[in-house]
Amino acid sequence: MSAHSRLSTALTDGALPFTDGPVTVMRPPLTYDVGALPRDHVMIQHTFKPDCAGWEGAGYDVATDVRAAKMAIVVLPRAKALARSMISAACRTAEVIVVDGTKTDGIDSLFKACRKVLGHVPSITKAHGRIFWFPATDAFADWAAPAPATGAHGYVTTAGVFSDGAIDKGSQLLADSLPAKLPGRMADLGAGWGFLAGPVLDKEGVKSLDLIEAEALSLECARQNVSDPRAQFLWEDATQYAPDTAYEGIVMNPPFHVGRSADPSLGRSFIASAAKMLAGHGKLWMVANRHLPYEQALSDAFRNVDIIAQNNAFKVFHATRPQR
């Protein structure tokens, strides 16, 4: 049984009273069922481009910011700090706060933390998870995420972005493996908070770099980390984006998780998309975890594929002559 059944159960059984008015659903995946809510009351809040596009395509109002509402439903993300900041934001903008999530994403520990502050909190456990709710309160004001700030690694990051506390070791290996000269028109697919931009822009020959990133939280950090005027910041899904002019070179460290589940097909989609974005003479530099089976996808998309660096955790590929 899927996670959405908890919301349906809470509403249809009457345990969670529905107050007529706007409902903000915060960061729901496309699989999250809002069918128990009046459709014209629902507003989706999200910062991840593919989910934003999916909800918009389904006809829902979508915004990246959290707007005022009668009820806010926090769909629990993996990142603990982000989850807490979402609850704090919900309390500032809504009257009733609902939190829905699975055990593997930490719903039980969050429930205990809320009960410690509020006392009794009604909840329903179902489908390997829990949904609970409470009236808005200022008791969680200190859970608000701090503004993006420079970490020990010297870069600006924030709650909920990939590798927020340290430079990703795969990205570092890719940066160290780049040649002294790169093509003029470059792109970084899945650019995150912008680590690779510095090493790329430092290379001879680079005239422009498009940082393509689907998570708006990450892209905002990248804007603060990269001040070079040759850099452009694009809030786009790298697996769907089609540039007006083909790129001459692409670097990427593609994601391979959807939630907590490893999904190599995501990396394969990045590879196929990179091949489509590149000019016929274009080149790809890509890093991946050693255990991920990307060789076939690379061979399908490019005529020439070489491993140019590797260690016990990662492989760096160089691919040329993209196949259409």
N, C-alpha and C positions, 0 to 999 in steps of 0.2 A: 504494500500500500504506500502511496507516495505522500510526500510531506504536506501537500495542500489539503489532505483530508482532515488535518487537525483544525485548520481554519473553518472548513465547512462544518465539522462537528460542533465546534464552539459556537458558531452562529446559529445553526439550524436547531440545535438542542436548547438554545436560549441561555446557555451558561454565560456567554459573552453578549451582553445587551448591545444592540446596534443603535447608535444615535444617528438619526437622519442628518446627513450633511456630508461634506467632502471627506474622502478617505485617501490618505497618502500611503502607498505601498512602497517601502524603501528597499531598493536593490533586489527586486525579485528576479530569479532566473526565468527564462521563457517557459520553463516547465511548471512554474508556480501557478496554481489555479485560483483565480480571483472570482470564479463563477458564483460564489455565494454572496458576493457584494453587488449592489445595484451598479450596473455598468456605467451609468452616467455620473456616478459619484466618485469614480476611481481616478486617481492621478498617480502615475508611476514616477518615482524618483530614482534616477540611475545615472551613473557616470561611465558605464561601460558601453562603448558604441554598438557592438552587435546586439546587446539586449535592448538598448534604446531603439535601434532600428526595428527590431522584432516587435516590440510593444507598439511602436508607432504604426507599423504595418498592420497590426491587428486592430487599429482604430482608437488606441488609448492616448490620452493626453500625457506627454512625457516631459519631464524637466530635470535638469541636473542639480538644481537646488531644492531644498526642503521647504515646501510652502505651507501656509496655515491650513489646518484641517480640523475636523471634529475628532477623527481617529487617525492614528499613524500606526502602520503595521511594519515592524522591523523584521525583515527576513534575514536571519542570522548569517553573516559572512564567516569565512574561515578565520580572519584576523581578529584577535581578541580586542586590540586597541580600537580597531575600526568599529566593531560591534558596540563597544561602550560609547564611542563618540556618536554613533547613530541613535542610541537611546537618549543621550543627552540632547541631541538636536531635536528628536521627536518630542521630548518634554517641553522644549521651547516653542514648539509650533502647533501642537495638538492638545486635545483635552483628555483623550484616552489613548494609552500606549499599549500595543499588543506586540509581543515578541514570539517569533515562531522559528524553530530550528531543530536540527538533529543532534543526537548525542555526540556524534563524531565531530561536529562543529562546535561543541562546548556549551550546548544549551543548559545542561544541568548545573554546571559551575556558575554560569551567568544567573540562573534562577536563584541559586543559593546566595549569590552576592546581592541580588535585589531584595530577597527576603531578609537578609541581614540588616538592610537599611530600612525597609518598609514594614517588616513584620509579616503578617499573613498576605499571601499573594495567590489568588485563584489560578489554577492551571489544569490542563488536560494532558496526559501522556498518551501517545499513540504513534504507531508506525515508526518506532525507534527514535522518537523525538518528543518534544514538549512544546505546548503553546501556553503562554501566560499573559496576564494583563493587569494593569493598574492605572489609577488616575494620574494625570501629569503632575509632576512634582519638581521642585528645584533641588531635591536631594542628590541628583546626579549631575549637577552643574560642573563638578570637578572631573567628570568623565569626558568632557568636551575635548576633542582632539586639539592639541596645540597647533598653531600655525606651522606650515612647513618650515623646517629648521635644518641648519647644517649639522650633520652628524660627525662622529669621530673620523669617518673616511673623507671628510671634507666636502661632501655633497649635500644639497638640500633634498630631504625626503619627507614623507609624511605617513601617517597610519594607513595601512591597507595597500601600499605599493610593494611590488616585488623587490626583494633584497634591500629592504629599507635600512638595515643596520650595517651592511658591509657590501663591498664590491663583489659582485658575483664572480666566482673563480673561472667559470667558463667564458664570461665576457672579457676577463683579464687576459686569458690565454688567446682569445681571438685578437684582442688589441695588440698583444705582443707579437702576433704572427702576421700582421699586415705588412705589405711591402712598403718600401720607402716612397714610392709614387703610386697614386691612385687615380682613377678616371676623374674627369671634371664634374660630371653630374652624378651625385651619389644619393643613396637613400639608406636609412636604417629602419628595417621593418621590425615592429615591436620594440620601439626605442626605449621604453621604460622612462626612467628619470634622467636619461641622457648621458650615461657614462661613456658610451662608445663615440659620442660626438667629438670629444676632445682629441682622442687618438686619430680619428679620421680627418678632422680639419687641420691637424698638424702635418699631414702628409703633403708632399709636393703634388701639385696638379689639381687639387680639389677646388672647384669653383662654387659649388653649392651642395648642401646636404639637407634633404627632407627627413625630418624625424617623424615617422608614422607610428602612432600609438593609439590603441583603442580605449585605454583607461584615462579619463580626463584628470584624475588625481595625479597620475604619473606625469602626464604631459605638462601640467602646471608646474611641477617640480623641475622638469626639463627646461622650461622657459627661464627658470631662475639659475639653473646650472650652466646654461649655454648662452653666452652673450654675443658670440660671433655673428656678424650680420649676414654671413653666407648661409646660416641655418634658418630653416623654415619649420614650423610646428603644425602637424596635421593630425587632427582628431579623427582618425579613420580606422576601419577594420582592415588590417593588412591583407587579409584573405580575399577582400572584395574590392579594394581600391584600384582604380585604373587611372594612372597619371596622364595628363594631356600630352606630355613628351616622355618618351622612353628614357629610362635611366641607363647610364653607362656602367655603373657599379652599385652593388648592394651589399651591405653587411647585415648580419642578423644572428641573434641568439633566440630562436623561436620558443615560445612557451610550449609545454607539453602536459599541462594539467588543466582539467576542467573541474573546479572545486577541488576535492581531495583525490580525484581519480586521474591516473595517468592516461593520456589520450594521444598516442603518437600520430593519429590522423590530423591533429592540429598542426604539428610540424610539417607533415606532408602537404597540407594546404598552403602553408607558408612557402614551401619550395615551389609548388606549382604556380603560386601567385608571383613569386620572384621571377620565374622564367618568363611570365607574360609581361611583366613590367620592364624587363631589360631589352635594350636594343640587341640586334643580331651579334654585335661585337661585345656585348655586355658581359660583366664578370660578377660572380657571387663569392663572397667569403662568409662562411657559416660555421658556428660552433654548436655542438650537440653533445649530450651525455653519451658515453661510450655504448651504453646498453640499448640505445634507441635505434631501431632498424630503418635508417634513412637512405642507405646506399641505393636501394632499388628506386626510390622516389627521385633521387638525384639523377640517376642514370636515365630514368624516363624523361626527365625535364631538360637535361643538358647532355651534349655529346661528349664533353670532356669533364671528368671528375677526378680530383686527386685529394688525398689526405696530406696536408702540409705541416701539421703539428698534432701531437697527441700526448696524453699522459694517462695515468691510471683512472681518470674520471671523465675526460673529455676528448673529443676529436674535432679538429678544424678542417673543414673542406674548402677547396677552391674549385669552382665549377665555371666552365665557359661554354660558349656556343649554345645558347638556349634553343630548345626545340619547340616549335609552335604546334 
